[in-house]
């Protein structure tokens, strides 16, 4: 049965970088993993898989819930959190995540999966924002409100990616595609038009009485927690120095 990263690809889940070039499958006879030239066999002995299978394009694969929990156990947070966010938007519940994880035997990666489930949020606007939330957690930033709406006397300003109400800080994630992908721009507008509109929007945000500062981050900061820490401190948002490393 196709599983893990290979099942994630078939479910259309986001992935950080390229998907592995081997097919991952669950072998119900195995208790340990086995890596072959083109196949990675994952242990499946003791798992109840008959109720967790679906068929897509003639292939048997793990269902969405099983797939994202497998990914959360086996892969780093910057891969699993975006997948969990998508699963939440597809109707899988946090309780279902927890029950599925609890049904697994004690395995390496189970604590990491618990952290990923804690971080998952259906309101995340993009995979980049999901990865940025992992970095926010790594630097001990307060947990943000996602997609907060702002208005002024002129009307709707917009939804911001991250809002820290106790500190009056807005953090926006710039994923580049909104500037470079024509499909994401309003019809008849150019990249320059998008930049100008974004600048005006940010100016209105900065004038909002609840907003003290606006910070901007991108993929570089999402992938480098210490770089993100610098952005947050410049915006006036406190972080903490952890005495341990969160599992990644």
Secondary structure, 3 states (H helix, E strand, C coil): CECHHHHHHHCCCCCCCCCCCCEEEEECCCCCCEECCCEEEEECCCCCCHHHEEEECCEEEECHHHHHHHHHHHCCHHHHHHHHHHHHHCCCCHHHHHHHHHCCCCCCCHHHHHHHHHHCCCCCCCHHHHHHHHHHHHCCCCCCEEEEEEEECCEEEEEEEEEECCCCEEEEEECCHHHHCHHHCCCCCCHHHHHHHHHHHHHHHHHCCCCCEEEEEEHHHHCCHHHHHHHHHHHCCCCCCCCCCCCC
